[in-house]
Amino acid sequence: MTQQTWDEVGGLLPHDEFRAASEAIVANIEQVIEGKTATVRLALAVLLAEGHLLIEDVPGVGKTKLAKALARSIDCSVRRIQFTPDLLPSDVTGVSVYNQENHDFEFRPGAVFANLVVGDEINRASPKTQSALLECMEERQVTVDGVTYQLQTPFMVIATQNPIEMEGTYPLPEAQRDRFTARIAMGYPDVGAELAMLDGHGATDPLNELRPVSDAATVRQLIATVRQVHVADAVKQYAIDLVTATREAPDLRLGASPRATLQLLRTARAVAALEGRDYVLPDDLQALAVPVLAHRIIPTADAQLARRTTDAIVAELVHRLPLPHDRKRSPYDTRPATGNGRGPYEPRRP
């Protein structure tokens, strides 16, 4: 089976084409998800950062609908897995089946062989089945019976779980959670958005009418463009400082991993590109710290007794950590400019 490896992406897109393609995807998803623009844009940023998304919230707020809307907005292969206690690892990765005509075993791909894999209620499956995703998510490949099969590009796992109901569930191990680039919560819609939902979803489901506005080739070009976003040394150091602060925080017994630093920077590149910039600001890292870092850390027993959430701990660390001194100048700063006239985080122009 010949498949494109995850490193083979397309060419770069000009700024106007990148913006048009990304805005079309966001607008298409918002036909289904009302009043959650920031959440939708973050989900798209994770896709363009070549990461995976964990949507964790109470039932009925649109977790699966967001995942399916993103999948349908891109004309890619999509597979949905309903995680249940009796789901087997071979259902996810695939299995070798004996062919009586050829007198040989042939591989039948599992549900993970798709561009977008939607895993619903991932914590319903056993740890053995959950671990079947570890190699897929990190290395973009599947090994079955000693044979390695490369996955397609783009490849993204969007998993949902309900953090409230604990009966019949298996909490995700840290190795699994660390492979998710970001964890987001949908939250309840405001009154206006819920009223619009009643008008738009009352008679029919708009998800059934959703049509793709992009394809796999365009997404590969978007990813290639994001890879070229400039990150200044001061921003890289600030990312390291943020992650190091989680390792030294007295309220945490497990800090974020080096993988977290890398994925924080990759997601910041995607966010900067979606904002129309070709360089990353420290503000991008601040905005992403909670969704990218909070699900990877473990609070101490005292912090848990005090009912301190990991989101609150990370937000406090971001608030306390000083920003780099050479921040981008404010447009209201009337002091004389120094240097070559460009912002400290902008790439050098030829």
C-alpha positions as MATLAB code, in Angstrom:
seq = 'MTQQTWDEVGGLLPHDEFRAASEAIVANIEQVIEGKTATVRLALAVLLAEGHLLIEDVPGVGKTKLAKALARSIDCSVRRIQFTPDLLPSDVTGVSVYNQENHDFEFRPGAVFANLVVGDEINRASPKTQSALLECMEERQVTVDGVTYQLQTPFMVIATQNPIEMEGTYPLPEAQRDRFTARIAMGYPDVGAELAMLDGHGATDPLNELRPVSDAATVRQLIATVRQVHVADAVKQYAIDLVTATREAPDLRLGASPRATLQLLRTARAVAALEGRDYVLPDDLQALAVPVLAHRIIPTADAQLARRTTDAIVAELVHRLPLPHDRKRSPYDTRPATGNGRGPYEPRRP';
ca = [
       0.000    0.000    0.000;
       1.535    3.243   -1.171;
       0.650    6.192    0.968;
       2.093    9.620    1.432;
       4.182   10.057    4.539;
       3.378   12.820    6.975;
       6.496   14.801    6.052;
       5.459   15.214    2.416;
       3.489   18.447    2.470;
       2.620   20.854   -0.303;
       4.040   24.189   -1.379;
       3.587   27.525    0.348;
       0.470   29.644   -0.087;
       0.523   33.421   -0.575;
      -0.850   35.448    2.325;
      -4.193   36.268    0.682;
      -4.800   32.668   -0.398;
      -3.916   31.359    3.075;
      -6.327   33.789    4.706;
      -9.118   33.009    2.222;
      -8.756   29.250    2.683;
      -8.605   29.363    6.488;
     -11.489   31.819    6.823;
     -13.622   29.658    4.535;
     -13.091   26.644    6.801;
     -13.929   28.653    9.933;
     -17.060   30.154    8.359;
     -18.198   26.730    7.193;
     -17.858   25.220   10.675;
     -19.717   28.166   12.194;
     -22.770   27.219   10.167;
     -23.079   24.348   12.638;
     -21.384   25.646   15.802;
     -22.990   28.884   16.987;
     -21.101   31.563   18.913;
     -17.811   29.649   19.403;
     -15.458   31.424   17.003;
     -12.422   31.232   19.305;
     -12.943   27.493   19.872;
     -13.367   26.835   16.156;
     -10.221   28.788   15.273;
      -8.219   26.932   17.921;
      -9.388   23.593   16.519;
      -8.243   24.668   13.059;
      -4.928   25.898   14.507;
      -4.296   22.446   15.996;
      -4.912   20.858   12.589;
      -2.476   23.245   10.903;
       0.058   22.623   13.689;
      -0.036   18.902   12.794;
      -1.410   18.084   16.227;
      -4.339   16.323   17.833;
      -7.287   17.734   19.750;
      -9.031   16.579   22.927;
     -12.497   18.079   23.459;
     -13.531   17.629   27.071;
     -16.895   18.876   28.308;
     -20.306   17.870   29.604;
     -22.790   16.081   27.314;
     -24.843   17.990   24.789;
     -22.641   21.058   24.187;
     -21.488   20.075   20.686;
     -18.202   18.205   21.170;
     -18.817   15.583   18.501;
     -20.586   18.091   16.263;
     -17.497   20.340   16.221;
     -15.276   17.389   15.322;
     -17.597   16.242   12.539;
     -18.050   19.792   11.207;
     -14.284   20.258   10.937;
     -13.974   16.897    9.226;
     -16.748   17.624    6.727;
     -15.376   21.087    5.922;
     -12.286   19.454    4.464;
     -12.694   17.048    1.557;
     -10.513   14.403    3.204;
     -11.040   10.849    4.314;
     -12.848   10.742    7.655;
     -13.455    7.813    9.996;
     -15.433    7.879   13.221;
     -14.753    5.495   16.092;
     -17.293    5.056   18.858;
     -15.121    3.974   21.778;
     -16.794    1.294   23.864;
     -15.487   -1.125   26.527;
     -15.507   -4.030   24.038;
     -13.572   -2.176   21.307;
     -10.365   -4.013   20.372;
      -6.993   -2.511   19.344;
      -7.312   -4.256   15.976;
     -10.545   -2.323   15.353;
      -8.453    0.852   15.520;
      -5.205   -0.123   13.803;
      -6.287   -2.976   11.532;
      -5.730   -6.718   11.412;
      -4.096   -9.329    9.182;
      -6.690  -11.744    7.772;
      -5.954  -15.062    6.070;
      -7.009  -15.082    2.420;
      -7.930  -18.602    1.398;
      -7.639  -17.805   -2.320;
      -4.058  -16.500   -2.065;
      -3.136  -18.753    0.854;
      -1.566  -15.789    2.564;
      -2.371  -13.121    5.142;
      -3.479   -9.711    3.921;
      -3.738   -6.528    5.956;
      -7.116   -4.881    6.383;
      -6.681   -1.277    7.571;
      -8.511   -0.149   10.678;
     -10.372    3.071   11.344;
      -7.180    5.013   11.996;
      -6.298    4.984    8.274;
      -7.920    8.316    7.455;
      -6.993   11.978    7.353;
      -9.269   12.866   10.255;
     -10.133   10.304   12.913;
     -12.999   11.267   15.212;
     -12.889    9.284   18.462;
     -16.098    9.700   20.431;
     -15.976    9.125   24.211;
     -12.370    7.926   24.092;
     -12.291    7.206   27.831;
     -14.970    4.508   27.386;
     -12.428    2.141   25.843;
     -10.018   -0.011   27.833;
      -6.406    1.136   28.342;
      -5.269   -1.589   25.916;
      -7.397   -0.097   23.137;
      -6.447    3.476   24.048;
      -2.773    2.555   23.724;
      -3.360    1.534   20.105;
      -3.401    5.251   19.282;
      -0.019    6.039   20.828;
       2.118    5.159   17.813;
      -0.411    6.637   15.381;
      -0.529   10.018   17.093;
       3.196   10.439   17.665;
       4.838    8.807   14.650;
       2.056    8.927   12.030;
       2.426    5.214   11.402;
       0.919    1.872   12.401;
       2.855   -1.339   13.047;
       0.907   -4.589   12.729;
       2.554   -8.025   12.737;
       5.977   -6.455   12.337;
       5.023   -4.422    9.251;
       4.893   -0.603    9.432;
       2.284    1.318    7.446;
       2.553    5.076    6.993;
      -0.526    7.234    7.584;
      -1.788    9.898    5.225;
      -1.203   13.639    5.373;
      -2.866   15.498    6.959;
      -3.548   13.232    9.915;
      -5.411   14.374   13.003;
      -7.151   12.647   15.891;
     -10.067   14.559   17.414;
     -11.217   12.826   20.579;
     -14.069   13.705   22.908;
     -14.724   12.719   26.485;
     -17.116   13.548   29.284;
     -15.223   14.553   32.460;
     -18.293   14.372   34.692;
     -19.526   10.808   34.311;
     -16.929    8.382   35.657;
     -18.900    5.118   35.678;
     -17.643    2.644   33.100;
     -14.766    4.848   31.998;
     -10.991    4.491   31.960;
      -9.130    7.758   32.591;
      -6.596    8.562   29.887;
      -3.033    7.793   31.017;
      -0.503   10.603   30.994;
       1.289    9.196   27.949;
      -1.975    9.430   26.011;
      -2.920   12.906   27.227;
       0.540   14.238   26.439;
       0.087   13.322   22.784;
      -2.891   15.641   22.453;
      -1.669   19.058   21.380;
      -4.499   20.921   23.070;
      -7.517   20.308   25.252;
     -10.509   22.563   24.828;
     -13.942   22.853   26.400;
     -16.979   23.915   24.423;
     -18.845   25.584   27.275;
     -22.481   26.567   27.224;
     -23.565   29.003   24.490;
     -24.750   32.472   25.375;
     -28.425   33.367   25.067;
     -28.118   34.781   21.549;
     -26.198   31.788   20.252;
     -28.641   29.333   21.839;
     -31.562   31.195   20.311;
     -29.867   31.057   16.898;
     -29.309   27.352   17.458;
     -33.033   26.817   18.046;
     -33.826   28.634   14.803;
     -31.173   26.869   12.737;
     -31.280   23.388   14.265;
     -34.947   23.165   15.240;
     -36.224   21.509   12.072;
     -33.119   20.021   10.429;
     -29.508   19.387   11.336;
     -27.268   21.815    9.378;
     -24.452   19.275    9.641;
     -26.271   17.195    7.016;
     -26.138   20.130    4.591;
     -22.471   20.960    5.217;
     -20.265   20.779    2.137;
     -16.447   20.755    1.933;
     -14.751   24.091    1.282;
     -11.192   22.731    1.158;
      -9.327   19.542    0.329;
      -6.312   17.556    1.493;
      -3.934   19.237   -0.974;
      -4.903   22.713    0.262;
      -4.572   21.657    3.897;
      -1.071   20.367    3.154;
      -0.220   23.760    1.679;
      -1.639   25.496    4.756;
       0.531   23.284    6.964;
       3.627   24.027    4.879;
       2.933   27.768    5.183;
       2.540   27.522    8.954;
       5.893   25.755    9.218;
       7.592   28.851    7.774;
       6.241   31.290   10.387;
       9.169   33.034   12.079;
       9.866   32.517   15.796;
      12.383   34.901   17.390;
      14.893   33.644   19.939;
      13.213   35.684   22.682;
       9.896   33.958   21.958;
      11.526   30.518   22.021;
      13.085   31.335   25.379;
       9.720   32.540   26.694;
       8.129   29.226   25.643;
      10.823   27.340   27.540;
      10.301   29.591   30.581;
       6.557   28.863   30.549;
       7.069   25.101   30.474;
       9.883   25.240   33.045;
       7.578   27.159   35.403;
       5.186   24.184   35.432;
       8.039   21.867   36.433;
       9.038   24.108   39.338;
       5.564   25.082   40.586;
       4.963   23.918   44.189;
       1.327   23.066   43.386;
       2.327   20.537   40.718;
       3.894   17.113   41.121;
       4.279   16.650   37.360;
       5.146   19.471   34.986;
       4.863   19.706   31.230;
       7.170   17.677   29.007;
       9.567   18.851   26.270;
       6.920   17.640   23.811;
       4.667   20.295   25.320;
       7.231   23.008   24.518;
       7.429   21.868   20.911;
       3.673   21.680   20.458;
       3.173   25.033   22.156;
       5.482   26.619   19.597;
       3.905   24.792   16.661;
       0.415   25.856   17.686;
       1.611   29.434   18.193;
       2.888   29.406   14.601;
      -0.547   28.306   13.395;
      -2.345   30.951   15.479;
      -0.009   33.669   14.184;
      -0.666   32.599   10.596;
      -4.433   32.620   11.172;
      -4.074   36.148   12.553;
      -2.336   37.239    9.361;
       1.223   37.402   10.764;
       4.374   35.634    9.628;
       5.926   35.843   13.099;
       4.943   34.690   16.599;
       4.355   37.040   19.529;
       4.656   36.209   23.247;
       0.944   36.998   23.443;
       0.279   33.940   21.258;
       2.046   31.728   23.791;
       0.118   33.319   26.656;
      -3.209   32.681   24.935;
      -2.292   29.046   24.247;
      -0.706   28.174   27.597;
      -3.882   26.844   29.230;
      -5.249   24.727   26.333;
      -1.807   23.327   25.462;
      -0.285   22.793   28.920;
      -3.075   22.319   31.478;
      -4.047   18.750   30.501;
      -0.423   17.526   30.739;
       0.263   18.452   34.368;
      -0.741   16.788   37.641;
      -1.476   18.859   40.777;
      -0.275   17.860   44.213;
      -2.638   16.338   46.770;
      -2.821   19.652   48.638;
      -3.770   21.510   45.465;
      -6.459   18.944   44.746;
      -7.834   19.286   48.270;
      -7.927   23.048   47.768;
      -9.877   22.376   44.545;
      -7.346   24.163   42.395;
      -7.723   23.165   38.767;
      -4.803   22.762   36.411;
      -6.283   25.522   34.234;
      -6.146   27.945   37.158;
      -2.589   26.937   38.069;
      -1.320   27.472   34.508;
      -3.169   30.793   34.225;
      -1.526   31.969   37.445;
       1.921   30.948   36.177;
       1.340   32.902   32.961;
       0.287   35.933   34.973;
       3.365   35.793   37.189;
       5.974   35.046   34.523;
       7.451   38.282   33.115;
       7.240   38.840   29.386;
      10.393   39.407   27.308;
      11.630   42.976   27.564;
      11.857   43.490   23.803;
       8.145   43.130   23.143;
       6.549   44.421   19.957;
       6.110   48.180   20.245;
       2.639   49.487   20.904;
       1.175   51.680   18.124;
       0.602   54.284   20.860;
       4.267   54.297   21.924;
       5.606   57.748   20.966;
       9.211   57.098   21.971;
      11.808   57.168   19.172;
      12.248   53.820   17.484;
      15.569   52.010   17.767;
      17.230   49.412   15.596;
      16.215   48.743   12.011;
      12.583   49.810   12.351;
      11.071   46.324   12.459;
       9.453   44.700   15.462;
      11.702   42.499   17.607;
       9.810   39.351   16.641;
       9.465   40.010   12.914;
      11.726   38.115   10.494;
      14.496   39.954    8.702;
      13.340   41.178    5.335;
      15.625   40.782    2.306;
];
